[in-house]
Amino acid sequence: MTAQAAAAVATPMPKKKKMLLIAVGAVALLAGGGAGGYFVFASRAEAAATPVVPPALYHAMTPAFVVNLADNESSRYLQADVQLMTRDPETVAALELHAPAIRNRMLFLLGSQVSATINDRAGKEKLQKLALTEVRAVLKAEKAPDKVDALYFTSLVIQ
């Protein structure tokens, strides 16, 4: 060690500088703690505000629906594979229990269609909404859980 370095180590720091360093350190510590606390509590509040969405549960209406369409000029058929989506296990149980009544209503609905009205996308989407309404109506009439979120045609053939 040089003589100058030894003198610097031996000489005490002035009191004003020491107080300034302590104050700056305290402010930095408080700011860091405040920022850390903000991020911890903000992430907890965000997690609490974001609702947990249960996983989707699918119920296949098997076997596929096969009906004669209501066309007057010729014999036309419709075959549809249908899946129902819910996030409620009790609704899945209700779908299984009331499957015969649901199938009955679906067969009547599908059989009342005319091929010209369901040939395009808009017609198929309208039929999809009507079918979902029928499913919910059966469950509601049976006083069963009716939290069916969607009805999907996984196959739809018109001949």
C-alpha positions as MATLAB code, in Angstrom:
seq = 'MTAQAAAAVATPMPKKKKMLLIAVGAVALLAGGGAGGYFVFASRAEAAATPVVPPALYHAMTPAFVVNLADNESSRYLQADVQLMTRDPETVAALELHAPAIRNRMLFLLGSQVSATINDRAGKEKLQKLALTEVRAVLKAEKAPDKVDALYFTSLVIQ';
ca = [
       0.000    0.000    0.000;
       1.236    3.454   -0.810;
       1.533    6.125    1.776;
      -1.271    8.096    0.172;
      -3.658    5.098    0.256;
      -2.738    4.388    3.843;
      -3.471    7.999    4.768;
      -6.853    7.822    2.998;
      -7.800    4.690    4.930;
      -6.711    6.159    8.222;
      -8.481    9.487    7.654;
     -12.152    9.306    8.684;
     -14.806   10.456    6.207;
     -16.354   13.847    6.936;
     -19.669   13.631    8.826;
     -21.697   15.412    6.094;
     -20.549   12.933    3.427;
     -21.368   10.022    5.704;
     -24.893   11.345    6.342;
     -25.408   11.960    2.617;
     -24.355    8.392    1.776;
     -26.669    6.986    4.458;
     -29.586    9.096    3.191;
     -28.992    8.069   -0.445;
     -28.733    4.414    0.598;
     -31.963    4.627    2.618;
     -33.827    6.267   -0.281;
     -32.527    3.620   -2.698;
     -33.524    0.853   -0.279;
     -37.039    2.288    0.174;
     -37.498    2.808   -3.575;
     -36.345   -0.734   -4.321;
     -38.565   -2.177   -1.606;
     -41.518   -0.110   -2.780;
     -41.080   -1.214   -6.392;
     -40.694   -4.845   -5.355;
     -43.790   -4.651   -3.177;
     -45.756   -3.052   -5.993;
     -44.862   -5.840   -8.414;
     -45.695   -8.560   -5.882;
     -49.064   -7.083   -4.947;
     -49.924   -6.043   -8.511;
     -49.331   -9.570   -9.776;
     -51.477  -10.983   -6.949;
     -54.279   -8.518   -7.681;
     -54.079   -9.342  -11.396;
     -54.262  -13.065  -10.657;
     -57.257  -12.491   -8.395;
     -58.974  -10.327  -11.028;
     -58.459  -12.886  -13.802;
     -61.123  -15.580  -13.416;
     -59.994  -19.160  -13.757;
     -61.806  -20.718  -16.708;
     -62.441  -24.453  -16.277;
     -61.410  -26.696  -19.174;
     -63.849  -27.413  -21.981;
     -65.740  -30.704  -21.729;
     -67.169  -32.233  -24.901;
     -70.116  -34.599  -25.185;
     -70.585  -36.430  -28.489;
     -74.161  -37.065  -29.553;
     -73.705  -40.571  -30.936;
     -74.641  -42.083  -33.278;
     -74.697  -39.459  -36.020;
     -78.052  -37.902  -36.875;
     -79.460  -39.056  -40.230;
     -82.742  -37.485  -41.397;
     -84.809  -36.924  -44.505;
     -84.932  -33.233  -45.302;
     -88.229  -31.459  -45.921;
     -87.495  -30.839  -49.628;
     -90.612  -31.282  -51.795;
     -89.010  -31.736  -55.208;
     -86.716  -34.661  -54.307;
     -85.568  -36.923  -51.503;
     -82.658  -35.261  -49.737;
     -80.825  -36.496  -46.653;
     -78.774  -34.870  -43.950;
     -76.173  -36.609  -41.812;
     -74.704  -34.685  -38.904;
     -72.183  -35.518  -36.212;
     -72.786  -33.228  -33.230;
     -70.637  -32.409  -30.205;
     -71.769  -30.268  -27.288;
     -69.300  -28.184  -25.289;
     -69.677  -27.163  -21.650;
     -67.346  -26.320  -18.794;
     -69.694  -27.762  -16.165;
     -69.410  -31.461  -15.179;
     -73.015  -31.463  -13.930;
     -74.192  -30.359  -17.376;
     -72.263  -33.257  -18.966;
     -74.099  -35.649  -16.649;
     -77.422  -34.009  -17.592;
     -76.606  -34.353  -21.306;
     -75.966  -38.058  -20.851;
     -79.118  -38.560  -18.783;
     -81.408  -36.665  -21.158;
     -79.775  -37.794  -24.419;
     -82.951  -39.532  -25.711;
     -85.053  -36.360  -25.322;
     -82.299  -34.210  -26.829;
     -81.888  -36.593  -29.795;
     -85.665  -36.525  -30.360;
     -85.755  -32.705  -30.509;
     -82.655  -32.623  -32.722;
     -84.155  -35.150  -35.170;
     -87.350  -33.073  -35.479;
     -85.342  -29.877  -35.971;
     -82.960  -31.350  -38.535;
     -85.757  -33.126  -40.405;
     -87.710  -29.879  -40.774;
     -84.898  -28.229  -42.733;
     -84.882  -27.619  -46.488;
     -81.564  -28.210  -48.251;
     -81.626  -24.788  -49.954;
     -81.643  -23.003  -46.573;
     -78.659  -24.904  -45.142;
     -76.413  -25.135  -48.203;
     -74.393  -22.030  -47.380;
     -72.408  -21.099  -44.268;
     -75.019  -18.642  -42.958;
     -77.713  -21.330  -43.115;
     -75.525  -23.839  -41.293;
     -74.668  -21.292  -38.587;
     -78.366  -20.478  -38.142;
     -79.132  -24.200  -37.827;
     -76.317  -24.518  -35.290;
     -77.860  -21.755  -33.127;
     -81.330  -23.303  -33.396;
     -79.960  -26.710  -32.394;
     -78.172  -25.236  -29.364;
     -81.426  -23.535  -28.331;
     -83.235  -26.899  -28.593;
     -80.636  -28.637  -26.410;
     -80.838  -25.950  -23.733;
     -84.662  -26.032  -23.870;
     -84.737  -29.781  -23.185;
     -82.382  -29.421  -20.218;
     -84.318  -26.446  -18.862;
     -87.627  -28.322  -19.184;
     -86.109  -31.176  -17.190;
     -84.838  -28.700  -14.574;
     -81.326  -29.952  -15.259;
     -78.119  -27.901  -15.480;
     -78.173  -26.277  -18.940;
     -74.774  -24.607  -19.166;
     -74.094  -25.771  -22.723;
     -71.695  -23.208  -24.208;
     -71.617  -24.403  -27.807;
     -72.883  -26.957  -30.287;
     -70.497  -28.046  -33.031;
     -71.186  -29.911  -36.237;
     -68.085  -32.067  -36.574;
     -69.502  -33.495  -39.806;
     -72.413  -32.259  -41.902;
     -73.369  -33.993  -45.158;
     -76.338  -33.118  -47.355;
     -77.228  -35.429  -50.271;
];
